[in-house]
Amino acid sequence: MKDTSLMDADVLRDLTALRRDLHAHPELGFEEERTSDIVARRLQAAGLEVTRGLGGTGVVGTLRKGDGNRAILLRADMDALAMTEVTGLDYASTTPGRMHACGHDGHTTMLLGAAEAMAGRDFSGTVHFVFQPAEEGRGGGAKMVADGFFEQFPVDAAYGLHNMPGLDLGVVAAVEGPQLASSDHWHATFRGVGSHGAKPHQGRDAVTAMAVFLGQVHSIVAREVDPLEPAVISACAVEAGDFNALNVIPEAVRIGGTARAYSMGVRDQLEEAIGRHAKGVAAGYGIEVDYSFTRRIPPVVNDAVPVGVAQRAVVQALGEGALRTAFPPSTAGDDFAEFGSRVPGAYVWLGMGAMRENGAHHATNYDFNDDCIPAGVAWWCAVVEEELGL
């Protein structure tokens, strides 16, 4: 249910229209030209200093007030997914194969609303409103950091927010500890000797070696990782042979997938174990294997101090009934970790209400619930006031 007491009705109409416009014009990571232009124009109109170009299409709006020397960053993501929308909404995607299926249109809108609201309020310190490109697996957070974000915008704390279907509308879960897993890729190419399918003894069968490895790799979490330490290993792609030549055993097989963990120690363990099993199987079959493990996104682990700020902001802006201090972590990843692993960080979940109404993240029927906008903006503003209030 929409809480209009949190926001002027005209402001809410404006932000809802903005969110739906962004939804209708989704852009993939590092391609957010239109979105960035809109963000930059609105930030400039509100009187913020605007910096563009970090991470390619990233935008940072800086608001300085008073004589406080503390600085914080508030981060939203802007990119869409390569999916086809089936919602049938009046403001559905106008670009085939592109869709805001994770709510980044809503995240951008709420942070913009907070920047515009805070431009008219007093505090003492510096807020960097960070609009990040390419969260969906393309490394936008890392690119902003590599482009010198922390050198240009030194901060003492980082805050992020993500919508959560299924969590009660307007409720915020702010929880200490792991929130999202690391997200890494692994690849193994088994190289044998091809042969006639009727004469496997004349070759070295990479297909069978891969199949044995596939069975072994899924035992790592069950038998090598501490059962009290969550982890995931999934094989997600296999490539070998030709269905037009089913009497040919190919000489090479590629297999790859994802690995997830909540701690750096387990992340290290997964990298070593997957490679050890690949090399062991290859040696047993007398073939070669090329193995690689690509570290993409670190885990998001909330620090106690900013979590305390986030929780107080919930109570201040939305009331005690809106705060959840316990919520299960997700094995998904988010490169907010590129910010929150370098300075103390807090990443919270904003409830969107019943999942059946809007769909799950990355589903073709997903839509951000605009009734969340007032709560999200109010929480962002309260974070600034808790951190930098007079």
C-alpha positions in Angstrom: 0.0 0.0 0.0 1.4 3.4 -1.0 2.4 5.6 1.9 1.8 9.1 0.5 2.7 10.7 3.9 6.4 10.1 3.1 6.4 12.2 -0.1 4.6 15.1 -1.7 2.1 13.8 -4.3 3.5 15.8 -7.1 7.0 14.6 -6.4 5.8 11.0 -6.4 4.0 11.5 -9.7 7.2 12.9 -11.2 9.4 10.1 -9.9 6.9 7.4 -10.9 6.8 8.9 -14.5 10.6 8.9 -14.5 10.9 5.3 -13.4 8.4 4.2 -16.0 10.3 6.2 -18.7 13.5 4.5 -17.7 11.8 1.1 -17.8 10.5 1.7 -21.3 14.1 2.6 -22.5 16.4 -0.1 -21.0 20.1 0.0 -21.8 22.7 -2.7 -21.2 25.9 -2.3 -19.2 28.3 0.4 -20.5 25.6 1.4 -23.0 23.5 3.6 -20.5 23.9 6.8 -22.5 20.3 8.0 -22.4 19.9 7.0 -18.7 23.2 8.8 -17.8 22.1 11.9 -19.6 18.8 12.0 -17.7 20.6 11.4 -14.4 23.2 14.1 -15.1 20.6 16.7 -16.2 18.5 16.2 -13.1 21.5 16.3 -10.7 22.7 19.5 -12.3 19.2 21.0 -12.1 19.2 20.2 -8.4 22.5 22.1 -7.9 24.9 19.1 -7.5 28.4 18.9 -8.9 28.3 16.3 -11.6 31.1 14.1 -12.8 30.8 11.8 -15.8 32.9 9.2 -17.4 34.0 7.0 -14.5 33.3 3.5 -15.7 32.4 4.9 -19.1 28.7 5.8 -18.5 28.9 6.3 -14.7 27.6 9.5 -13.1 28.5 10.9 -9.7 26.6 13.7 -8.2 28.3 15.5 -5.3 26.6 17.5 -2.6 28.7 19.4 0.0 27.2 21.2 2.9 28.5 22.7 6.1 32.1 22.3 7.4 32.0 18.6 8.1 34.9 16.5 6.8 33.1 13.1 6.6 32.1 11.8 3.2 29.9 8.9 2.2 28.7 7.3 -1.0 25.2 6.2 -1.9 25.1 3.9 -4.9 22.5 2.8 -7.4 22.9 0.7 -10.6 21.5 1.8 -13.9 21.8 -1.1 -16.4 19.2 -3.5 -17.8 19.3 -7.2 -18.9 19.4 -8.8 -22.3 15.9 -10.3 -22.0 12.6 -9.9 -23.7 9.8 -8.4 -21.6 6.4 -10.1 -21.5 4.6 -7.9 -18.9 2.3 -6.2 -21.4 2.6 -3.0 -19.5 1.8 0.4 -21.1 5.4 1.4 -20.3 7.0 -2.0 -21.2 10.4 -2.0 -22.9 10.5 -0.4 -26.4 13.7 -2.2 -27.2 13.4 -5.9 -28.2 15.8 -8.1 -26.2 16.3 -5.5 -23.5 14.5 -5.3 -20.2 14.7 -3.8 -16.7 14.2 -7.2 -15.1 16.0 -6.4 -11.8 14.6 -3.0 -10.8 17.6 -0.9 -11.6 15.2 1.6 -13.1 13.7 1.9 -9.6 17.0 2.1 -7.9 18.1 5.0 -10.2 14.8 6.8 -9.6 15.0 6.5 -5.8 18.5 7.7 -5.5 17.8 10.6 -7.8 14.8 11.5 -5.7 17.0 11.4 -2.6 19.6 13.7 -4.2 17.0 16.2 -5.2 15.4 16.1 -1.7 18.8 16.4 0.1 19.7 19.4 -2.1 17.2 21.4 0.0 18.1 20.1 3.4 20.9 20.9 5.8 23.7 18.6 6.9 27.4 18.8 7.4 29.7 16.8 5.1 29.8 15.4 1.6 27.5 12.9 -0.1 28.5 11.3 -3.4 25.4 9.9 -5.2 26.9 7.2 -7.4 25.0 6.0 -10.5 26.9 2.9 -11.6 26.8 1.3 -15.0 27.1 -2.4 -15.8 26.2 -4.2 -12.5 24.8 -7.2 -14.4 28.0 -9.1 -14.8 29.9 -6.6 -16.9 32.1 -5.2 -14.1 30.9 -1.6 -13.9 31.8 -1.3 -10.2 35.4 -2.5 -10.8 35.7 -0.2 -13.8 34.7 2.9 -11.8 37.3 1.9 -9.2 39.9 1.3 -11.8 39.1 4.8 -13.3 40.1 6.3 -10.0 36.8 6.6 -8.1 38.3 6.5 -4.6 41.2 8.8 -5.5 38.7 11.4 -6.8 36.0 10.8 -4.2 37.5 9.5 -1.0 34.8 8.3 1.3 34.4 6.9 4.8 31.4 4.6 4.2 29.4 3.1 1.4 25.7 2.3 1.2 23.7 0.3 -1.3 20.0 -0.7 -1.7 18.3 -3.4 -3.7 14.6 -4.2 -4.1 13.3 -7.5 -2.8 10.1 -9.1 -4.1 8.5 -11.2 -1.4 9.6 -8.9 1.4 6.7 -6.9 2.8 6.2 -3.6 1.0 8.2 -0.7 2.4 10.1 -2.9 4.9 13.9 -2.6 4.9 16.2 -5.5 5.9 19.5 -4.2 7.2 21.6 -7.1 8.5 25.2 -7.4 9.6 27.5 -9.9 7.9 27.3 -11.7 4.5 24.5 -10.5 2.2 25.6 -11.7 -1.3 28.1 -14.2 -2.5 31.2 -13.8 -4.6 30.5 -14.5 -8.2 33.3 -16.1 -10.1 33.7 -18.1 -13.4 35.7 -21.3 -13.9 36.6 -23.0 -17.2 38.3 -26.3 -18.0 39.2 -27.6 -21.5 40.1 -31.3 -21.6 42.3 -32.2 -24.5 42.6 -35.8 -25.6 43.1 -37.6 -28.9 40.1 -37.9 -31.1 39.0 -41.2 -32.6 36.3 -43.2 -34.3 33.4 -43.7 -32.0 33.6 -47.4 -32.7 37.3 -47.6 -31.8 37.7 -45.5 -28.6 40.8 -47.5 -27.7 42.7 -45.7 -30.5 42.3 -42.3 -28.9 42.1 -40.6 -25.5 38.5 -39.8 -24.6 38.1 -36.3 -23.4 34.3 -36.6 -23.2 34.4 -39.4 -20.7 37.1 -37.5 -18.7 34.9 -34.5 -18.6 31.9 -36.5 -17.4 33.9 -37.9 -14.5 35.1 -34.4 -13.6 31.5 -33.2 -13.7 30.5 -35.8 -11.1 33.5 -34.9 -8.9 33.3 -31.1 -9.1 29.8 -31.2 -7.5 31.1 -33.2 -4.6 33.5 -30.4 -3.5 30.8 -28.4 -1.6 29.4 -31.5 0.0 32.7 -33.1 1.0 35.5 -30.5 1.1 33.9 -27.3 2.2 33.0 -26.8 5.9 29.3 -27.5 6.1 28.9 -24.3 8.1 30.4 -22.3 5.3 27.9 -21.8 2.4 29.2 -22.3 -1.1 27.9 -23.1 -4.6 29.6 -24.7 -7.6 27.6 -25.2 -10.7 28.5 -26.4 -14.2 26.6 -24.2 -16.6 28.0 -24.9 -20.1 29.5 -27.8 -22.0 30.8 -27.8 -25.5 32.0 -30.9 -27.4 31.6 -32.8 -30.7 29.0 -32.4 -33.5 25.5 -33.9 -33.6 26.1 -34.3 -37.3 29.0 -36.6 -36.6 27.9 -39.0 -33.8 30.5 -41.5 -34.7 33.4 -39.2 -33.9 34.9 -38.8 -30.4 36.1 -35.2 -30.3 39.6 -34.4 -29.2 38.6 -31.5 -26.9 35.7 -30.8 -24.5 35.0 -27.4 -22.8 33.1 -27.1 -19.6 32.5 -24.0 -17.4 30.4 -22.6 -14.7 30.1 -20.4 -11.6 31.4 -20.6 -8.1 30.0 -18.7 -5.1 31.1 -18.1 -1.5 30.6 -15.7 1.3 34.2 -15.7 2.6 37.5 -15.1 0.9 38.9 -18.3 2.4 36.2 -20.5 0.9 36.6 -18.6 -2.4 40.3 -19.6 -2.4 39.3 -23.2 -1.5 36.9 -23.4 -4.5 39.4 -22.1 -6.9 42.0 -24.7 -5.8 39.7 -27.6 -5.5 38.0 -27.3 -9.0 41.5 -27.1 -10.6 42.8 -30.0 -8.6 39.9 -32.2 -9.6 40.3 -31.2 -13.3 44.0 -31.9 -13.3 43.5 -35.2 -11.4 40.9 -36.5 -13.8 43.0 -35.5 -16.8 46.1 -37.2 -15.4 44.0 -40.4 -14.8 42.9 -40.5 -18.4 46.3 -39.6 -19.8 45.2 -36.3 -21.3 45.8 -32.6 -20.8 43.6 -30.0 -19.3 43.6 -26.2 -19.4 42.0 -24.7 -16.2 41.2 -21.1 -15.4 39.3 -19.4 -12.5 38.2 -15.8 -13.1 37.5 -13.7 -10.0 34.6 -11.4 -11.0 32.8 -10.0 -8.0 33.8 -10.2 -4.3 31.2 -11.1 -1.7 29.1 -8.3 -0.1 29.7 -8.4 3.6 28.0 -5.7 5.7 30.1 -3.9 8.3 28.5 -3.5 11.8 28.9 0.3 12.0 27.2 1.3 8.7 24.6 -1.3 9.4 23.8 0.4 12.6 23.4 3.7 10.7 21.2 1.9 8.1 19.0 0.5 10.9 18.6 3.8 12.6 17.7 5.4 9.3 14.9 2.8 8.8 13.4 3.6 12.2 13.8 7.4 11.7 12.2 7.4 8.2 9.8 4.5 8.3 9.2 3.5 11.9 10.3 0.5 13.9 7.8 -1.8 12.2 9.6 -1.4 8.9 13.0 -2.7 10.2 14.1 -6.3 9.8 17.5 -7.2 11.4 17.4 -10.8 10.2 17.1 -11.8 6.6 18.7 -14.7 4.7 21.7 -13.9 2.5 21.5 -14.5 -1.3 23.9 -16.6 -3.4 23.5 -13.9 -6.1 26.2 -11.4 -6.5 26.4 -7.6 -6.8 29.4 -5.5 -7.5 28.5 -3.0 -4.8 31.2 -5.2 -3.3 33.8 -3.2 -5.2 32.8 -0.2 -3.0 31.8 -2.0 0.2 35.0 -4.1 0.4 37.2 -1.0 0.3 35.4 1.1 2.9 32.9 0.0 5.6 29.7 -0.7 3.7 26.0 -1.6 4.3 23.7 -3.1 1.6 20.0 -3.3 2.4 16.9 -4.9 0.9 13.8 -2.9 0.3 10.6 -4.9 0.3 8.4 -4.8 -2.8 5.5 -6.8 -1.5 4.1 -10.1 -2.8 6.3 -11.7 -5.5 3.4 -12.9 -7.5 2.4 -9.4 -8.4 5.7 -8.3 -9.9 7.7 -11.5 -10.7 11.1 -12.5 -9.4 14.4 -10.9 -10.2 15.5 -11.7 -13.8 12.1 -13.0 -14.8 10.4 -11.8 -18.0 7.3 -10.7 -16.0 9.2 -8.7 -13.5 8.4 -5.0 -12.8 9.6 -2.7 -10.0 6.8 -1.8 -7.7 6.4 2.0 -7.8 4.8 2.0 -4.3 8.3 1.5 -3.0 9.5 4.8 -4.2 8.6 6.9 -1.1 10.1 4.5 1.3 13.3 4.2 -0.7 13.8 7.9 -1.0 13.0 8.5 2.7 15.5 5.8 3.7 18.3 7.3 1.6 17.6 10.7 3.0 17.6 9.4 6.5 21.0 7.7 5.9 22.5 11.1 5.1 20.9 12.6 8.1 22.2 9.8 10.4 25.7 10.0 9.0 26.0 13.8 8.5 23.2 15.4 10.5 23.9 18.6 12.3 
